[in-house]
Amino acid sequence: MAVQPLYDLSPALRLMLMGLVLALGPLAWVWIRHRDGAPARRLQALTVLTLFLTFDLVLFGAFTRLTDSGLGCPDWPGCYGNASPSGAHAQISQAQASMPSGPVTHGKAWVEMIHRYLASGVGVLILTLAAATWWALRRGDLTLSPAWPLVTLVWVCVQGAFGALTVTMKLFPAIVTLHLLGGLVLLALLCCQAVAYEHTQSAIGPAPVAASVSALVMAACVLVWLQAALGGWVSTNYAVLACSEFPACQGAWWPAMDFDQGFELWRELGMTGRGEHINFEALTAIHYVHRLMAYAVLPVLAVASWGMHGTALGVQSRWVAGLALWQLATGLSNVVLGWPLVAAVAHTGGAAALIVVLTWALCESRPANRESA
């Protein structure tokens, strides 16, 4: 049997056309709903809709990873050189017959390709935002730096490259984790872009808040990003079930852990850098560090939410409080219920939502100086 090359660009144009078709619906909806609005209003509406669809894409990416569908099509960007699994039916059937549980099956191939279709659609929307912003600036209909849409466009291209490496490097944990974090960065960039359009439209800048509140929001944001990276490392190394009880782990408050193997970043999935199988103590270390970090993040989120309450960030305060409770509930469910798919995807969604809300709070506020206070 001929070996399928990892990169096969022959279906790339058809995938781009699929992305364009998927993007036409959101573009038409925004145009019809806001056809009489100002350019900044239309751009803000399209950015918010793109942010929502990107959030859905992050969730579907988590679903793809958690259902072991990341290698459902072992090449990129198509599936055995085809634009859909339908054209690769014979190759997928052959791979599934030799290994019925995967990684290549018809169901997993469709999950993987749907993820790529959605990513193509989001890419078209972000390209449209960059082009529309540039056109509005050139016509003088908008007074806004083109930096946000440009940076967002560059970043979605980088994210696409990480998506390709995820497949071609066979779910390399560091690459998969960076791909997840790249999706969160994309959400943060779109959030900043949406707020920038809003400020341009309303001519009202960020609201002044006490310097202590601003510092709390920044600290919460940094800790959530760190916790998201640790959570991605847990998920990509399949270390969730290393501790199946709470609050103890394996009947101890400090179980046997191998931090050197667990946090050796550049290695293949399930292996050490020396080519040996990773031990269970390493998986325990990966899981337990994420759990210990949660003990620090949750109180900071609670204090930040309390500090934002009664300020111009009251809406964000309620969102932070609710999402912190959501993360606590879904995180515990993953441990005590044996990592159910719904709880695992919901936990990823909660982390992504926290990133968006905290970014929103940072963009909508600024430390108050003495005069404004």
ROKOLVEX-627586 format. One record per residue: residue in one letter; x, y, z negated of N, C-alpha, C in turn. Coordinates in steps of 0.02 Angstrom, whole numbers, padded with zeros to 5 digits, always signed. Atoms other than C-alpha are relative to their C-alpha. Example, Ala and Ser with C-alpha at 12.3 -4.5 7.8 and 13.67 -1.06 7.14 Angstrom:
<pts>
A+00045-00059+00000+00615-00225-00390+00045+00060+00000S-00042-00059+00003+00684-00053-00357-00039+00055-00037
</pts>
This chain:
<pts>
M+00043-00060+00000+00000+00000+00000+00044+00062+00000A-00039-00062-00003+00067+00173+00045-00008+00039-00064V+00000-00040+00062+00114+00283-00101-00028+00069+00015Q+00031-00066-00009+00007+00439-00117+00046+00054-00027P-00043-00054+00026+00116+00597-00130-00037+00040-00054L+00030-00038+00054+00088+00701-00286-00032+00065+00025Y+00027-00061-00030+00061+00859-00183-00022-00015+00071D+00027+00008-00068-00050+00849-00029-00045+00060+00013L+00035-00064-00009-00104+01021+00031-00050-00002+00057S+00046+00004-00057-00210+00957+00176-00072+00019-00019P+00069-00020+00016-00376+00980+00081-00005+00069-00033A+00000-00063+00037-00325+01150+00008-00051+00049+00028L+00046-00048-00030-00426+01253+00133-00072-00018-00016R+00069+00021+00016-00583+01149+00103-00017+00013-00073L+00012-00015+00071-00562+01170-00085-00011+00075-00010M+00010-00072+00004-00546+01358-00062-00070+00019+00024L+00068-00014-00025-00706+01359+00040-00052-00022-00052M+00046+00021+00053-00791+01260-00099-00002+00052-00056G-00002-00052+00050-00733+01391-00224-00038+00062+00022L+00036-00058-00026-00801+01529-00112-00075-00011-00003V+00071+00016+00002-00970+01442-00099-00026+00005-00072L+00021-00002+00070-00979+01422-00288-00002+00072-00026A-00003-00069+00024-00933+01605-00314-00054+00044+00030L+00051-00042-00032-01066+01670-00195-00061+00010-00043G+00058-00006+00044-01204+01636-00321+00008+00055-00052P-00011-00054+00049-01132+01743-00463+00008+00068+00033L-00009-00064-00034-01080+01878-00339-00066+00029+00023A+00065-00023-00023-01254+01888-00265-00043+00022-00058W+00040-00018+00058-01335+01892-00437+00019+00068-00026V-00023-00065+00025-01227+02038-00495-00019+00055+00048W+00016-00052-00049-01255+02133-00332-00074+00017-00001I+00072-00013-00001-01444+02113-00335-00022+00035-00064R+00022-00026+00064-01462+02151-00520+00026+00071-00012H-00032-00065+00014-01345+02304-00519+00015+00039+00064R-00015-00033-00064-01355+02365-00340-00005+00076-00004D+00006-00073+00007-01406+02539-00398+00044+00028-00056G-00041-00022+00056-01282+02548-00541+00066+00030+00023A-00066-00029-00015-01116+02639-00549+00050-00056+00012P-00050+00052-00013-00961+02545-00487+00027-00031-00064A-00026+00028+00062-00896+02527-00665-00050-00047-00032R+00051+00044+00028-01062+02451-00719-00001-00067+00037R-00001+00063-00038-01059+02323-00578+00062-00041-00015L-00062+00036+00014-00879+02279-00612-00001-00030-00071Q+00004+00027+00067-00913+02260-00797-00046-00061-00002A+00047+00057-00001-01062+02145-00763+00033-00061+00032L-00033+00056-00033-00959+02038-00644+00055-00028-00045T-00052+00023+00045-00817+02030-00770-00029-00041-00057V+00031+00038+00054-00932+01974-00910-00025-00067+00024L+00023+00064-00028-01009+01842-00798+00059-00046+00014T-00060+00041-00012-00835+01783-00746+00029-00025-00065L-00023+00022+00066-00786+01777-00929-00041-00059-00025F+00044+00055+00021-00937+01667-00966+00016-00064+00039L-00015+00058-00040-00897+01551-00821+00069-00029-00015T-00067+00024+00019-00714+01542-00872-00004-00037-00067F+00011+00036+00063-00770+01494-01047-00028-00070+00013D+00027+00065-00019-00873+01355-00969+00054-00044+00031L-00055+00037-00031-00720+01304-00868+00047-00028-00053V-00042+00024+00055-00616+01291-01028-00033-00059-00035L+00036+00056+00031-00750+01181-01105+00001-00062+00044F-00001+00058-00045-00758+01071-00951+00071-00029+00005G-00068+00025+00002-00568+01060-00954+00012-00044-00061A-00005+00042+00060-00579+00995-01133-00036-00066+00011F+00038+00062-00015-00712+00870-01076+00041-00045+00047T-00042+00039-00046-00596+00815-00934+00056-00035-00038R-00056+00029+00038-00452+00788-01054-00024-00054-00049L+00024+00046+00052-00555+00702-01189-00031-00063+00028T+00027+00061-00032-00634+00580-01066+00055-00036+00039D-00057+00031-00035-00459+00534-01002-00008+00004+00076S+00011-00008-00071-00506+00602-00831+00053+00044+00033G-00051-00046-00027-00351+00711-00808+00038-00028+00058L-00033+00032-00057-00276+00584-00687-00051-00037+00042G+00052+00033-00040-00442+00535-00608+00016+00003+00074C-00029-00004-00067-00363+00595-00445+00075+00011-00010P-00071-00003+00018-00175+00562-00453+00042+00047+00042D-00037-00049-00039-00128+00698-00328-00034+00067-00007W+00026-00068+00006-00158+00885-00311+00010+00036+00065P+00062-00022+00034-00257+00985-00257-00061-00044+00014G+00057+00042-00017-00370+00853-00178+00001-00066-00036C+00004+00067+00029-00407+00672-00214+00019-00050+00054Y-00028+00043-00052-00299+00552-00114-00002+00035+00068G-00003-00038-00062-00282+00690+00015-00068+00021+00027N+00068-00018-00021-00471+00719+00025-00026+00056-00045A+00029-00055+00038-00576+00866-00032-00049-00022-00053S+00046+00026+00051-00692+00754-00134+00013-00075-00009P-00008+00072+00010-00691+00579-00210-00038-00043+00050S+00036+00040-00050-00816+00525-00077+00045-00022+00056G-00047+00018-00053-00679+00529+00054+00054-00047-00022A-00052+00044+00027-00564+00430-00060-00031-00062-00032H+00036+00056+00032-00690+00293-00102+00041-00064+00001A-00037+00063-00006-00580+00151-00039+00061+00000-00047Q-00059-00003+00043-00423+00209-00131-00019-00003-00074I+00022+00001+00070-00517+00240-00294-00024-00069-00019S+00024+00068+00014-00602+00070-00283+00058-00048-00009Q-00058+00043+00007-00435-00014-00258+00036+00011-00066A-00033-00016+00064-00358+00077-00408-00043-00024-00058Q+00044+00022+00055-00511+00039-00515-00002-00076-00006A-00001+00073+00003-00507-00145-00468+00062-00026-00034S-00062+00023+00032-00326-00160-00524+00003+00019-00073M+00001-00022+00070-00359-00065-00687-00069+00029-00015P+00069-00023+00007-00546-00055-00728-00010+00057-00050S+00010-00053+00050-00524+00060-00879+00035+00065+00018G-00030-00062-00022-00428+00190-00782+00076-00005+00004P+00025-00068+00003-00344+00310-00767-00042+00022+00060V+00037-00020-00060-00422+00312-00592-00063-00042+00005T+00065+00032-00012-00607+00269-00582-00043+00050+00038H+00044-00046-00038-00749+00342-00479-00027+00056-00045G+00027-00051+00045-00824+00431-00630+00052+00051-00019K-00053-00046+00021-00658+00505-00687+00023+00043+00058A-00020-00039-00058-00616+00559-00511-00048+00059+00011W+00049-00053-00008-00778+00658-00499+00007+00053-00055V-00010-00048+00054-00749+00738-00670+00060+00045+00015E-00060-00038-00015-00574+00791-00618-00011+00049+00057M+00010-00044-00057-00628+00861-00450-00051+00055-00014I+00047-00053+00019-00778+00955-00522+00037+00055-00039H-00041-00049+00036-00654+01038-00640+00039+00044+00049R-00037-00039-00049-00550+01091-00490-00046+00045+00041Y+00047-00043-00037-00703+01155-00396-00018+00061-00042L+00017-00057+00044-00753+01262-00546+00058+00049-00006A-00059-00043+00004-00575+01327-00561+00008+00041+00063S-00005-00037-00063-00577+01375-00377-00051+00057+00002G+00052-00052+00002-00741+01469-00401+00019+00058-00045V-00023-00053+00045-00671+01565-00550+00056+00040+00032G-00054-00035-00034-00516+01606-00449-00026+00049+00052V+00030-00045-00050-00623+01681-00309-00031+00060-00034L+00030-00056+00036-00718+01787-00436+00053+00049-00025I-00053-00044+00026-00557+01854-00513+00033+00037+00057L-00026-00034-00059-00488+01892-00340-00047+00055+00023T+00049-00050-00019-00649+01984-00300+00002+00060-00047L-00005-00054+00048-00635+02085-00460+00060+00045+00013A-00060-00039-00014-00457+02138-00418-00009+00042+00063A+00010-00037-00062-00504+02186-00240-00051+00056-00008A+00053-00050+00009-00663+02278-00292+00024+00059-00042T-00027-00054+00041-00571+02375-00427+00047+00044+00040W-00046-00038-00042-00436+02427-00304-00039+00044+00049W+00039-00037-00048-00567+02481-00177-00036+00059-00034A+00035-00054+00036-00665+02582-00307+00050+00055-00020L-00051-00050+00017-00504+02668-00363+00019+00040+00062R-00020-00035-00061-00458+02709-00184-00054+00050+00022R+00055-00045-00019-00630+02786-00153-00012+00055-00052G+00010-00049+00052-00620+02886-00314-00061-00012-00042D+00060+00016+00038-00770+02798-00390+00016-00026-00070L-00019+00031+00063-00671+02734-00538+00065+00032-00024T-00062-00027+00029-00541+02809-00655+00023-00050-00052L-00022+00055+00044-00457+02657-00728+00065-00028+00028S-00062+00031-00022-00285+02581-00722-00016-00069+00030P+00013+00066-00030-00285+02430-00604+00040-00057-00033A-00044+00049+00031-00169+02339-00725-00037-00063-00022W+00035+00059+00026-00300+02226-00807-00021-00048+00055P+00018+00048-00052-00374+02152-00647+00060-00030+00036L-00060+00026-00033-00200+02135-00571+00033-00054-00042V-00030+00049+00045-00128+02047-00722-00043-00063-00004T+00046+00058+00003-00282+01935-00731+00007-00042+00063L-00008+00036-00063-00262+01889-00547+00066-00039+00001V-00065+00035+00002-00078+01846-00570-00004-00059-00048W+00003+00053+00050-00118+01745-00725-00041-00060+00023V+00040+00057-00023-00253+01640-00642+00040-00041+00050C-00044+00038-00045-00124+01593-00510+00049-00043-00041V-00044+00038+00044-00004+01541-00649-00037-00059-00031Q+00042+00052+00030-00144+01442-00730-00012-00057+00050G+00008+00051-00051-00174+01352-00565+00062-00042+00007A-00063+00037-00004+00010+01304-00559+00006-00049-00059F-00001+00046+00058-00003+01230-00735-00050-00057+00010G+00047+00054-00015-00157+01134-00678+00030-00052+00046A-00033+00047-00045-00055+01058-00538+00052-00041-00038L-00052+00036+00038+00088+01014-00657-00031-00050-00049T+00034+00048+00044-00036+00932-00776-00009-00067+00034V+00010+00062-00038-00073+00805-00640+00066-00031+00021T-00061+00028-00029+00096+00786-00559+00051-00022-00052M-00045+00021+00053+00189+00770-00725-00034-00050-00047K+00032+00056+00034+00065+00637-00785-00017+00017-00073L+00025-00020+00066-00013+00730-00934+00057+00010-00050F-00056-00019+00044+00153+00790-01006-00028+00043-00056P+00034-00037+00053+00097+00851-01179+00013+00075-00002A-00015-00071+00002+00188+01017-01172-00035+00038+00056I+00032-00033-00057+00117+01057-01000-00076+00004-00011V+00072+00000+00013-00061+01007-01049-00018+00051-00053T+00013-00050+00053-00051+01113-01207+00006+00071+00028L-00008-00066-00031+00015+01262-01107-00058+00015+00047H+00058-00010-00044-00127+01237-00982-00061+00021-00040L+00055-00020+00044-00253+01247-01124+00010+00071-00025L-00013-00067+00024-00170+01402-01196-00006+00051+00056G+00008-00044-00057-00165+01477-01022-00073+00017+00013G+00071-00014-00007-00353+01460-01012-00024+00049-00052L+00018-00047+00053-00369+01551-01178+00027+00070+00016V-00027-00064-00021-00254+01689-01114-00044+00032+00053L+00044-00025-00053-00366+01706-00962-00064+00029-00030L+00059-00026+00034-00517+01727-01076+00015+00068-00033A-00018-00062+00034-00427+01862-01176+00009+00057+00051L-00010-00051-00051-00376+01956-01017-00067+00024+00028L+00065-00019-00025-00554+01953-00950-00039+00041-00051C+00034-00038+00053-00620+02014-01118+00027+00072-00001C-00029-00068-00001-00498+02162-01115-00023+00038+00061Q+00022-00032-00062-00548+02198-00936-00072+00024-00005A+00070-00018+00007-00733+02198-00978-00008+00062-00046V+00004-00057+00046-00706+02318-01124+00026+00063+00034A-00028-00058-00035-00600+02433-01014-00052+00029+00048Y+00054-00025-00044-00743+02445-00886-00054+00034-00041E+00052-00030+00042-00865+02481-01027+00021+00069-00024H-00024-00065+00023-00757+02621-01096+00001+00051+00057T+00000-00046-00057-00739+02695-00921-00071+00024+00016Q+00069-00018-00016-00927+02692-00895-00030+00046-00052S+00031-00039+00054-00975+02763-01065+00041+00061-00020A-00045-00055+00019-00826+02882-01081+00011+00002-00076I-00012+00005+00072-00812+02823-01262+00056-00051-00011G-00058+00043+00011-00646+02750-01319-00009-00045-00060P+00003+00044+00059-00606+02626-01457-00018+00038-00063A+00022-00032+00062-00685+02665-01625+00056-00003-00052P-00050+00002+00053-00569+02714-01768-00025-00042-00060V+00014+00039+00061-00564+02590-01914+00059+00007-00046A-00054-00005+00048-00460+02586-02071+00059-00042+00022A-00060+00036-00020-00281+02533-02042+00003-00070-00030S+00000+00065+00032-00304+02390-02165-00045-00049+00038V+00045+00042-00038-00451+02323-02064+00033-00020+00066S-00034+00015-00062-00352+02336-01903+00055-00052-00010A-00053+00049+00015-00208+02241-01983-00029-00069-00014L+00032+00065+00013-00327+02105-02044-00021-00034+00065V+00022+00028-00064-00399+02082-01869+00060-00026+00039M-00060+00022-00036-00224+02072-01795+00029-00063-00031A-00026+00060+00034-00167+01946-01926-00043-00061+00015A+00045+00056-00017-00322+01839-01895+00011-00023+00071C-00011+00017-00070-00290+01846-01708+00063-00040+00009V-00064+00036-00006-00109+01790-01725-00006-00070-00028L+00007+00066+00031-00154+01647-01842-00045-00046+00042V+00045+00041-00042-00297+01588-01729+00037-00025+00061W-00040+00022-00058-00179+01584-01580+00048-00056-00020L-00045+00053+00023-00053+01482-01680-00038-00064-00013Q+00040+00060+00015-00189+01364-01740-00026-00032+00064A+00023+00027-00064-00254+01346-01561+00057-00040+00033A-00057+00036-00028-00079+01295-01505+00010-00067-00036L-00007+00063+00038-00068+01167-01646-00057-00048+00016G+00056+00043-00018-00242+01103-01605+00008-00031+00069G-00014+00028-00066-00194+01084-01423+00052-00055-00003W-00052+00051+00008-00040+00986-01477-00029-00063-00030V+00034+00059+00029-00150+00872-01583-00039-00037+00055S+00043+00031-00050-00270+00842-01439+00040-00033+00056T-00038+00027-00056-00141+00815-01302+00043-00059-00020N-00037+00059+00024-00047+00690-01411-00046-00053-00029Y+00050+00048+00025-00209+00602-01462+00015-00019-00073A-00018+00010+00069-00166+00626-01645-00057+00014-00048V+00057-00018+00043-00341+00667-01709-00014-00055-00052L+00018+00055+00044-00369+00494-01784+00058-00025-00042A-00055+00020+00044-00200+00486-01871-00021+00007-00073C+00029-00007+00067-00296+00546-02025-00076-00005+00009S+00072+00012-00010-00473+00477-02033-00040+00013-00064E+00037-00017+00061-00521+00544-02205+00018+00071-00020F-00010-00069+00022-00534+00713-02290-00023+00006-00073P-00058-00043-00014-00462+00799-02390+00067-00037+00001A-00063+00038-00001-00330+00663-02414+00012-00028+00070C-00018+00030-00064-00243+00576-02270+00035-00066-00014Q-00028+00067+00011-00210+00389-02271+00007-00015-00075G+00001+00012+00072-00251+00388-02457+00051+00040-00039A-00052-00039+00034-00117+00517-02499-00009+00074+00017W+00002-00071-00014-00104+00705-02513+00059+00022+00043W-00058-00014-00043+00065+00701-02426+00022-00066+00031P-00015+00065-00031+00070+00548-02310+00069+00000+00032A-00064+00007-00034+00226+00482-02225-00004+00034+00068M+00002-00039-00062+00267+00601-02081+00070+00005+00030D-00062-00008-00037+00402+00615-01948-00006+00064+00042F+00007-00065-00034+00414+00799-01900+00046+00005+00060D-00047-00005-00057+00564+00776-01784-00032-00029+00063Q+00032+00030-00059+00471+00658-01667-00065+00037+00017G+00065-00030-00013+00303+00743-01688+00005+00067+00036F-00006-00067-00029+00365+00915-01638+00060+00005+00047E-00046-00001-00057+00490+00864-01505-00042+00018+00061L+00047-00028-00048+00412+00969-01369+00006-00030+00070W-00010+00020-00070+00489+00909-01206+00009-00075+00004R+00000+00073-00003+00443+00726-01189-00063-00023+00035E+00059+00028-00033+00321+00613-01098-00052-00019-00052L+00054+00019+00044+00153+00566-01172+00014-00067-00033G-00009+00062+00037+00173+00435-01309+00072-00022-00007M-00071+00019+00002+00363+00434-01293+00040+00054-00034T-00047-00050+00025+00510+00520-01374+00045+00022+00057G-00046-00023-00052+00642+00615-01279+00051-00052+00019R-00048+00054-00014+00752+00459-01288-00034-00059+00035G+00034+00053-00035+00621+00353-01202-00029-00054-00044E+00029+00048+00046+00560+00263-01358-00073+00018-00013H+00069-00014+00017+00378+00246-01410-00003+00043-00063I+00007-00043+00058+00326+00383-01531-00033-00039-00056N+00027+00039+00056+00289+00316-01705-00062+00033-00031F+00063-00024+00029+00130+00335-01806+00012+00057-00049E-00016-00055+00047+00216+00447-01935+00005+00066+00037A-00003-00061-00039+00246+00573-01795-00070+00027+00015L+00068-00021-00012+00062+00575-01750-00032+00028-00064T+00026-00025+00064+00021+00598-01934+00025+00071-00013A-00029-00067+00011+00138+00748-01943-00036+00051+00044I+00035-00046-00046+00054+00827-01790-00069+00018-00027H+00067-00011+00027-00119+00805-01866+00002+00041-00064Y+00003-00029+00067-00076+00857-02042+00023+00073+00000V-00021-00070-00004+00014+01019-01994-00059+00042+00024H+00059-00036-00023-00142+01072-01899-00051+00009-00057R+00046-00003+00056-00247+01032-02052+00024+00050-00052L-00027-00047+00050-00131+01128-02170-00007+00072+00024M+00007-00067-00027-00135+01277-02053-00071+00025-00006A+00070-00020+00007-00325+01276-02061-00014+00028-00069Y+00009-00026+00068-00313+01303-02249+00022+00073-00006A-00021-00070+00000-00225+01468-02211-00044+00043+00045V+00037-00040-00049-00327+01523-02060-00070+00017-00025L+00070-00012+00020-00502+01503-02134-00006+00056-00051P+00006-00057+00046-00473+01619-02285+00015+00067+00033V-00015-00063-00035-00394+01750-02172-00059+00022+00043L+00060-00017-00039-00545+01741-02056-00056+00027-00045A+00052-00023+00046-00660+01760-02206+00014+00072-00023V-00018-00067+00023-00566+01913-02270-00007+00050+00057A+00007-00045-00057-00558+01989-02095-00073+00015+00016S+00071-00010-00012-00744+01963-02072-00029+00048-00052W+00024-00045+00053-00778+02046-02239+00025+00071+00010G-00028-00067-00012-00663+02191-02196-00034+00036+00057M+00033-00031-00058-00749+02221-02028-00072+00018-00015H+00070-00013+00017-00921+02219-02109-00008+00073-00023G+00013-00069+00018-00992+02395-02124+00040+00050+00040T-00038-00044-00044-00874+02466-01991-00032-00003+00070A+00023+00003-00069-00894+02489-01804+00005-00071+00029L-00010+00069-00022-00848+02304-01791-00049-00048-00035G+00048+00041+00036-01004+02240-01879-00022-00061+00040V+00021+00057-00041-01058+02130-01733+00054-00053+00002Q-00056+00047-00002-00886+02052-01718+00009-00034-00068S-00006+00029+00067-00886+02025-01907-00045-00061-00007R+00047+00057+00006-01040+01914-01897+00021-00058+00044W-00023+00054-00045-00971+01818-01749+00059-00037-00031V-00059+00033+00030-00806+01784-01839-00022-00045-00057A+00023+00041+00056-00896+01721-01994-00034-00063+00024G+00036+00059-00026-01011+01607-01895+00046-00049+00035L-00046+00045-00035-00871+01538-01786+00048-00035-00047A-00043+00033+00049-00760+01504-01937-00036-00060-00031L+00039+00056+00026-00899+01397-02011-00009-00055+00053W+00007+00048-00055-00924+01314-01841+00064-00042+00007Q-00063+00037-00006-00739+01268-01832+00011-00047-00059L-00006+00044+00059-00743+01199-02009-00043-00062+00009A+00047+00057-00008-00895+01090-01969+00023-00047+00055T-00020+00044-00056-00833+01026-01801+00067-00034-00014G-00064+00031+00018-00657+00997-01867-00008-00059-00047L+00014+00055+00046-00721+00892-02011-00035-00058+00036S+00035+00053-00037-00836+00798-01892+00048-00041+00041N-00050+00038-00039-00689+00751-01783+00036-00052-00043V-00038+00045+00044-00601+00673-01932-00044-00056-00027V+00039+00050+00037-00739+00585-02028-00046-00041+00045L+00045+00037-00046-00846+00532-01877+00038-00035+00056G-00039+00037-00049-00702+00461-01776+00007+00034+00067W-00014-00038-00060-00677+00600-01648-00054-00008+00053P+00053+00003-00052-00847+00604-01560+00011+00053+00053L-00013-00045-00056-00842+00686-01390-00033+00068-00009V+00036-00063+00008-00973+00818-01430+00036+00045-00050A-00034-00040+00051-00882+00875-01588+00067+00025+00026A-00066-00020-00025-00713+00878-01499-00006+00058+00050V+00010-00054-00048-00777+00985-01355-00024+00063-00036A+00025-00057+00038-00871+01097-01478+00056+00035-00039H-00056-00029+00037-00711+01121-01579+00044+00043+00046T-00037-00039-00049-00618+01179-01424-00038+00064+00018G+00040-00059-00016-00762+01295-01382+00001+00052-00055G-00004-00047+00056-00758+01370-01556+00065+00039-00001A-00065-00034-00002-00573+01408-01541+00002+00052+00055A+00002-00047-00056-00599+01489-01371-00044+00060-00017A+00045-00055+00018-00744+01592-01438+00033+00047-00051L-00036-00041+00049-00639+01651-01586+00051+00045+00034I-00049-00041-00037-00503+01709-01466-00034+00059+00034V+00036-00052-00036-00630+01807-01365-00025+00053-00049V+00030-00048+00047-00715+01888-01517+00055+00042-00033L-00054-00038+00031-00551+01938-01600+00033+00047+00050T-00026-00044-00052-00486+02008-01435-00048+00058+00010W+00052-00052-00006-00650+02103-01418+00007+00051-00057A-00007-00045+00057-00627+02174-01593+00062+00045+00006L-00061-00039-00008-00449+02230-01555-00009+00054+00054C+00009-00048-00055-00501+02314-01392-00049+00055-00018E+00052-00049+00017-00650+02403-01471+00019+00044-00060S-00019-00038+00060-00551+02477-01617+00071+00024+00005R-00069-00025+00007-00396+02574-01661+00009+00022-00072P-00012-00023+00069-00314+02614-01828-00015+00075-00006A+00018-00071+00010-00385+02778-01895+00059+00037-00032N-00050-00042+00033-00262+02916-01933-00035+00043-00053R+00029-00037+00056-00290+03035-02078-00052+00050+00024E+00047-00050-00023-00376+03167-01972-00067-00030+00018S+00064+00031-00019-00505+03048-01898-00034-00030-00061A+00031+00027+00061-00530+02967-02068-00036+00055-00037
</pts>
